[in-house]
Amino acid sequence: MPTNRNALIRYKTIDACLQNRQRKWTLEDLIEKVSDALYEYEGIDKGISLRTIQADIQVMRSDKLGYEAPIIVVDKKYYTYADPNFSITKSPITQTDLIQMNEALSLLKQFKGFSHFDQLSEVVNKLEEHVYSAQEKRSSIIDFEKNENLKGLSYLDYLYHAILAKKALIITYKSFKARQEGVFVFHGWWLKEFKNRWFLVGKRKEQESVLHLALDRIQEVHVSEDIPYLPNDVIVQEEFYKNTIGVTVNNLRPQQIVLTFTPLHAPYVITKPLHHSQKVIEENERGLTIELALQINFELEKEILGFGDGVEVLAPLKLRKVIQGRLNRALKYYQS
């Protein structure tokens, strides 16, 4: 349970008193000092009870917050630290702290494409040095999916700040299908990651559809100071992607997708649903049948094909034929 601010003020005040060995501290003295501190910092003027101070001392003595303060009573009356150099601000980091700090460091390092990380990097480096000096170096227990060689990551921070500043962009872009690169004005609204690939989402013109530009296909990008920015005043991201897998979104109504999986693949689909709309229709020794409410797009097809011979499309017929065609074409590569 997190420690509240008033409790921290009490602990720090008691700690400061017990470090001061120029005087002897009774419980009444500690109550007075803590009450003064609470009034100074929080405006609390009702003081604190003897019972509260005694409970605080017990907490400081224990390992509940990692303090394990060596508080002793001298002459059955005066409180002090057995170790004159002890302070709760110097308390050692516990093993639990080290594990949590290590994983926090690992998480922070995932954002090094943004300038926010540059501002934090010095703090992170200091924290990392402190953590590593307190324990034997080891690899992280949590490993996030990443692809540091992915093209376009260098644009992340630039695009983020352009969106934040509501600036139109002039982009040189070449899709996989295009023979030549094109140059156009683009109004970025947000950045989206899917399958470890980043996309800039927005519009070219007011009446056009929302586009997803893959950052790895951007050749050049510049902020325009002259072109008025087209803001997003309508679309909510969560609603926009509600009926899709991936980033290919169309204006069609979601369809009823029915898939059946072999017993081998069924546990994976149950424990990691393909989409939040997933419903189990039937589950038995022959396998698993599920229903999804989705727009049919390229990412959905790839998801289905990724299961290989472990899935069959039952509905709709159009999707079944598309997957069948792709598998037939793939089979030809292995028949020669």
C-alpha atoms as one frame of an Amber mdcrd trajectory, in Angstrom:
protein
   0.000   0.000   0.000   1.507   3.398  -0.969   2.649   5.626   1.887   0.711
   8.903   2.059   2.374  12.292   2.225   1.518  12.968   5.877   3.122   9.686
   6.913   6.270  10.528   4.964   6.453  13.909   6.694   6.175  12.159  10.057
   8.869   9.596   9.206  11.279  12.239   7.907  10.725  14.446  10.956  11.310
  11.570  13.368  14.392  10.626  11.370  15.776  14.185  11.570  15.209  14.243
  15.330  16.907  10.927  15.966  19.901  11.970  13.880  20.322  15.016  16.126
  22.287  13.597  19.037  22.779  17.011  20.662  19.618  16.464  22.654  17.600
  13.596  24.052  14.227  12.792  22.491  11.207  11.648  24.432   7.955  10.595
  22.776   6.485  13.952  23.837   9.366  15.771  22.090   8.799  13.788  18.913
   5.062  14.495  19.016   5.774  18.208  19.281   8.265  18.231  16.389   6.059
  16.130  14.120   3.009  18.277  14.891   5.005  21.411  14.011   6.147  19.826
  10.729   2.606  18.830   9.743   1.400  22.349  10.440   4.257  23.887   8.442
   3.950  21.666   5.386   0.273  20.702   5.338  -1.487  23.261   7.534  -2.672
  20.526   9.922  -3.108  22.131  13.350  -4.747  19.342  15.346  -1.440  17.654
  16.169  -0.930  13.889  16.398  -1.457  11.284  19.062   1.002   9.269  21.108
  -0.366   6.143  19.486   0.441   7.488  15.989   4.045   8.255  16.905   4.486
   4.800  18.447   3.041   3.186  15.314   5.355   5.278  13.114   8.383   4.137
  15.096   7.311   0.515  14.690   6.946   0.985  10.926  10.391   2.603  10.724
  11.900  -0.279  12.705  10.328  -2.883  10.443  11.145  -3.806   6.850   7.649
  -2.805   5.706   9.022   0.244   3.885  12.570  -1.054   3.729  13.843   1.273
   6.494  14.731  -1.250   9.235  15.734   1.716  11.386  17.842   0.766  14.476
  15.716   2.804  16.882  16.535   2.129  20.532  15.275   3.486  23.848  17.886
   4.781  26.305  17.145   4.904  30.037  13.636   3.637  29.216  12.724   7.128
  28.055  14.874   8.633  25.295  14.750   7.562  21.640  17.768   7.530  19.344
  19.517   5.541  16.619  21.904   2.788  17.710  23.959   3.673  14.631  24.813
   7.410  14.761  25.250   7.479  10.961  21.887   5.921  10.155  19.131   7.763
   8.294  16.078   6.461   6.469  17.235   8.584   3.520  20.350   6.404   3.381
  18.526   3.114   3.763  19.744   0.396   1.378  17.732  -0.611  -1.650  15.919
  -3.895  -1.121  16.017  -6.750  -3.618  12.387  -6.020  -4.513  13.326  -2.392
  -5.183  16.176  -3.511  -7.445  13.928  -5.784  -9.498  11.292  -3.081  -9.945
  13.882  -0.418 -10.801  15.552  -2.678 -13.349  12.290  -3.356 -15.147  11.380
   0.341 -15.035  14.712   1.076 -16.703  14.015  -1.510 -19.380  10.630   0.052
 -20.035  12.016   3.602 -20.240  14.606   2.524 -22.783  11.849   1.532 -25.206
  11.105   5.237 -25.760  14.545   6.389 -26.812  13.190   7.477 -30.198  11.583
  10.488 -28.516  13.359  13.581 -27.225  11.568  13.077 -23.913  13.927  10.164
 -23.428  16.910  12.409 -24.177  15.786  14.664 -21.346  15.388  11.642 -19.077
  18.471   9.771 -20.244  20.834  11.386 -17.726  18.452  10.548 -14.891  18.026
   7.020 -16.233  21.780   6.553 -16.558  22.306   7.659 -12.959  19.561   5.348
 -11.780  21.009   2.499 -13.805  24.472   3.107 -12.359  23.032   3.120  -8.848
  21.042  -0.049  -9.435  23.940  -1.881 -11.041  26.329  -0.840  -8.293  23.945
  -2.397  -5.784  23.688  -5.745  -7.500  25.387  -8.016  -9.967  24.628  -7.001
 -13.541  22.116  -9.201 -15.300  19.867  -9.087 -18.304  16.329  -7.805 -17.909
  13.652 -10.260 -16.831  11.170  -8.513 -19.145  12.106  -8.332 -22.829   9.950
  -6.098 -25.041   9.587  -6.748 -28.754  11.700  -4.251 -30.641  13.436  -3.713
 -33.971  16.080  -1.033 -33.637  17.057  -1.384 -37.312  13.582  -0.434 -38.520
  13.725   2.498 -40.942  11.926   5.710 -40.092  12.333   5.602 -36.310  14.420
   8.776 -36.495  11.269  10.655 -37.582   9.296   9.709 -34.465  10.286  12.637
 -32.314  10.067  15.193 -35.122   6.558  14.063 -36.050   5.472  13.926 -32.417
   6.400  17.572 -31.861   4.820  18.630 -35.163   1.533  17.058 -34.071   1.858
  18.643 -30.631   2.467  22.064 -32.197  -0.385  21.508 -34.711   1.847  22.076
 -37.752   1.185  20.907 -41.299   3.877  18.702 -42.813   5.425  18.516 -46.261
   6.257  14.849 -46.802   8.213  13.053 -49.487   6.777   9.547 -49.500   7.203
   6.381 -51.532   4.838   3.488 -50.903   5.797  -0.080 -51.751   3.498   0.021
 -54.782   4.626   3.399 -56.148   7.250   3.639 -58.872   8.225   7.154 -57.836
   8.145   9.090 -54.607   5.491  11.755 -54.159   5.527  15.076 -52.322   2.393
  16.296 -50.571   1.040  18.242 -47.606  -0.062  16.121 -44.676  -1.824  16.933
 -41.410  -0.685  14.468 -38.758  -3.074  13.656 -35.905  -1.404  10.842 -34.010
   1.294   8.159 -34.205   0.353   4.477 -34.100   2.418   1.348 -33.635   1.322
  -2.038 -34.967   3.441  -5.180 -35.050   6.507  -3.103 -34.186   5.959  -0.789
 -37.170   5.118   2.911 -36.763   2.555   4.923 -38.717   1.711   8.611 -38.980
  -2.069   9.006 -39.034  -3.914  11.992 -40.475  -5.249  13.531 -43.682  -3.927
  15.138 -46.826  -7.064  17.197 -47.404 -10.246  17.848 -45.454 -12.554  15.743
 -47.654 -10.186  12.806 -48.048 -10.068   9.662 -45.937  -7.801   9.152 -42.954
  -4.424   7.786 -44.065  -1.742   5.750 -42.328   1.742   6.606 -43.569   4.405
   4.049 -42.661   7.389   5.858 -41.215   9.776   3.502 -43.018   8.414   4.773
 -46.368   8.936   8.468 -45.563  11.885   9.847 -47.519  11.825  13.403 -46.169
   9.596  15.465 -43.900   9.492  19.169 -43.060   7.198  21.356 -40.987   5.365
  24.062 -42.899   4.997  27.430 -41.172   2.653  28.812 -43.841   0.057  26.113
 -44.504  -2.907  26.146 -42.066  -3.152  22.990 -40.001  -6.214  20.759 -40.367
  -7.078  19.600 -36.819  -8.835  16.429 -35.785 -12.066  17.520 -34.119 -14.142
  14.395 -34.715 -12.280  11.084 -34.620 -11.649   9.266 -31.341  -8.800   6.780
 -31.721 -10.389   3.996 -29.667 -13.582   4.159 -31.724 -11.702   4.489 -34.990
  -9.894   1.146 -34.547 -12.758  -0.568 -32.749 -13.702  -2.902 -35.626 -10.299
  -3.611 -37.125  -7.096  -5.525 -36.663  -4.126  -3.395 -37.657  -4.206  -0.002
 -39.360  -6.246  -0.553 -42.532  -9.573   1.060 -41.646 -12.460   1.447 -44.095
 -16.001   2.765 -43.918 -17.643  -0.654 -44.237 -19.691  -2.179 -41.463 -17.965
  -4.984 -39.536 -18.823  -8.481 -40.706 -19.387 -11.685 -38.818 -16.136 -13.643
 -39.095 -16.352 -17.301 -38.034 -13.135 -19.276 -37.621 -12.511 -22.796 -36.395
  -9.157 -23.837 -34.936  -7.572 -27.225 -34.406  -7.105 -28.484 -30.806  -3.397
 -27.648 -31.094  -4.051 -23.943 -31.747  -7.194 -23.529 -29.656  -5.429 -22.745
 -26.325  -3.450 -19.913 -27.928  -6.590 -18.299 -29.347  -8.415 -18.605 -26.035
  -5.602 -17.139 -23.941  -4.728 -14.453 -26.497  -7.921 -13.373 -28.307  -7.498
 -12.099 -31.851  -9.776  -9.128 -31.103 -11.863  -7.752 -28.254 -15.034  -8.810
 -30.110 -14.031 -12.490 -29.990 -16.755 -14.857 -28.773 -16.473 -18.612 -28.353
 -19.227 -20.427 -30.281 -18.105 -23.983 -29.580 -15.216 -25.697 -27.853 -14.739
 -29.458 -27.781 -12.209 -32.219 -28.496 -12.358 -31.388 -32.221 -11.203 -27.819
 -31.658 -12.478 -24.292 -31.146 -14.921 -22.162 -33.142 -15.024 -18.409 -32.563
 -16.906 -15.423 -33.915 -15.452 -11.950 -34.531 -17.028  -8.664 -35.574 -14.455
  -7.129 -37.903 -13.838  -5.244 -41.094 -12.027  -7.485 -43.566  -8.586  -6.096
 -44.302  -5.060  -7.177 -45.181  -3.977  -7.453 -41.544  -6.864  -9.826 -40.759
  -5.880 -12.013 -43.702  -2.275 -12.135 -42.490  -3.434 -13.009 -38.979  -5.457
 -15.936 -40.301  -2.698 -17.114 -42.632  -0.278 -17.019 -39.707  -2.051 -20.047
 -38.229  -1.302 -22.078 -41.351  -3.141 -25.411 -41.333  -4.469 -24.739 -37.832
  -7.477 -22.638 -38.863 -10.397 -22.741 -41.285 -12.561 -19.790 -42.307 -16.226
 -20.762 -42.103 -17.713 -17.331 -42.821 -18.080 -15.086 -44.657 -17.745 -16.884
 -47.986 -15.813 -14.001 -49.539 -13.069 -14.183 -46.907 -13.002 -17.974 -47.147
 -12.330 -17.760 -50.890  -9.614 -15.123 -50.422  -7.751 -17.286 -47.876  -8.272
 -20.378 -50.033  -6.790 -18.578 -53.016  -3.751 -17.446 -51.053  -3.110 -20.959
 -49.731  -3.478 -22.468 -53.209  -0.942 -20.035 -54.603   1.419 -20.756 -51.712
   1.045 -24.501 -52.301   2.309 -24.119 -55.883   5.719 -23.030 -54.533   6.119
 -26.443 -52.907   4.892 -28.572 -55.831   7.825 -28.062 -58.152
